[in-house]
Amino acid sequence: MAFASRLFAAASALALASSFAHSPAHAQSSDVFANKNLTMIIGFGPGGGYDLWGRTVARHIVNHLPGKPAGVPQNMPGAGSYAAASNIFNIAPKDGTVMGIIARDAALGPLTGAEGARFDPLKISWIGTPTTETNVCIARTGADVQTVDDLYKKTLIVGDTGAGTGTRSYPKALNDLLGMKFKLIAGFPSSSDVFLAMERGEVDGICESLDSVKGKRPDWLPNNKVKIIFQGGEEPSHELPGVPFINDLAKTEQQKQELTFLYAGQGIGRPFVAPPNLPPDRLAMLRKAFMETMKDPDFLADAKRQKLDVEPHDGEHLEKLIRQIYATPKPIVSKIGELIK
């Protein structure tokens, strides 16, 4: 009888485990992409740095997902990627079949009360970033501004690709925080459009990621077609010795804190996100596939061809960074929030 009881208990446990594993709420990750593709939402128009990263990752991450689905890039420009972030957060299916890339500074939007930022960075699923960023404010050779000192005395006309992006946030805030003289020209869909406008002499510069400048105009820096006025980020780039670092331009400790918050997005890099409240196995699946992609020789060769620097961080790292950003003292958040609207 004792043996029969043990046998019955074991059989019952096995049946329960089998039922749990095959219940809809715990469907296996291998079934996720049955008759489906991976949609990669890109928060900007074609041609810019985010578009390049989004399409490159989409091509390769599918090889590390169960069933090897097709990657389908979908450009969703609008409001500096707030439109894409809001769509991913509120509308996209929460089954692991949709992810996307949004602006590094978009995470600051809900914190600062930016219009159109209808998502919660503390709840959205952070998948990872392929790189950390250094932002550079550049001017074309021949512009009135060629140094930081010039920027306090003369106007630099720069292209603006929308709220939530560094092309807008940095020059707009620095005018107030440090007394610089940027003049913003809005309406550009992507940084590529600003680069074209610079070549035509329609604008004089842009504040943009270093990798985007190198990738889209590889001859600009080596041939001195543009001058880097200053750089900003978590720390100075080893690639830019002697280029002024934004925090070193602060005159007070409060200014340094404000600049650190303003440039917090650079540590976020080129963030890939997915909808909130994903089943744990789906979130783990996407994060694992992303980090495997970052080591994939084919992906690394593709990135190198396109002059994309791969220095990845995982989703857990981004989650921690977001929590730190959202712990910034409210007076600083309020001040910067008003400046970058």
HELIX and SHEET records of a PDB file:
HELIX    1   1 ALA A    2  ALA A   21  1                                  20    
HELIX    2   2 PRO A   24  HIS A   26  5                                   3    
HELIX    3   3 SER A   29  ASP A   31  5                                   3    
HELIX    4   4 GLY A   49  ILE A   61  1                                  13    
HELIX    5   5 VAL A   62  HIS A   64  5                                   3    
HELIX    6   6 ALA A   79  SER A   81  5                                   3    
HELIX    7   7 TYR A   82  ASN A   90  1                                   9    
HELIX    8   8 ARG A  104  ALA A  107  5                                   4    
HELIX    9   9 LEU A  108  THR A  112  1                                   5    
HELIX   10  10 VAL A  148  LEU A  151  1                                   4    
HELIX   11  11 GLY A  166  LEU A  177  1                                  12    
HELIX   12  12 SER A  191  ARG A  200  1                                  10    
HELIX   13  13 LEU A  210  LYS A  216  1                                   7    
HELIX   14  14 ILE A  246  LEU A  249  5                                   4    
HELIX   15  15 GLU A  253  LEU A  262  1                                  10    
HELIX   16  16 GLY A  265  ILE A  268  1                                   4    
HELIX   17  17 PRO A  280  LYS A  295  1                                  16    
HELIX   18  18 PRO A  297  ARG A  305  1                                   9    
HELIX   19  19 GLY A  315  ILE A  325  1                                  11    
HELIX   20  20 LYS A  330  ILE A  340  1                                  11    
SHEET    1   A 6 GLY A  71  ASN A  75  0                                        
SHEET    2   A 6 LEU A  38  ILE A  42  1                                        
SHEET    3   A 6 VAL A  98  ILE A 101  1                                        
SHEET    4   A 6 PHE A 272  ALA A 274 -1                                        
SHEET    5   A 6 SER A 125  THR A 129 -1                                        
SHEET    6   A 6 HIS A 313  ASP A 314 -1                                        
SHEET    1   B 3 GLY A 205  SER A 209  0                                        
SHEET    2   B 3 ASN A 135  ARG A 140 -1                                        
SHEET    3   B 3 VAL A 226  GLY A 232 -1                                        
SHEET    1   C 2 LEU A 156  GLY A 159  0                                        
SHEET    2   C 2 PHE A 182  ILE A 185  1                                        
END                                                                             
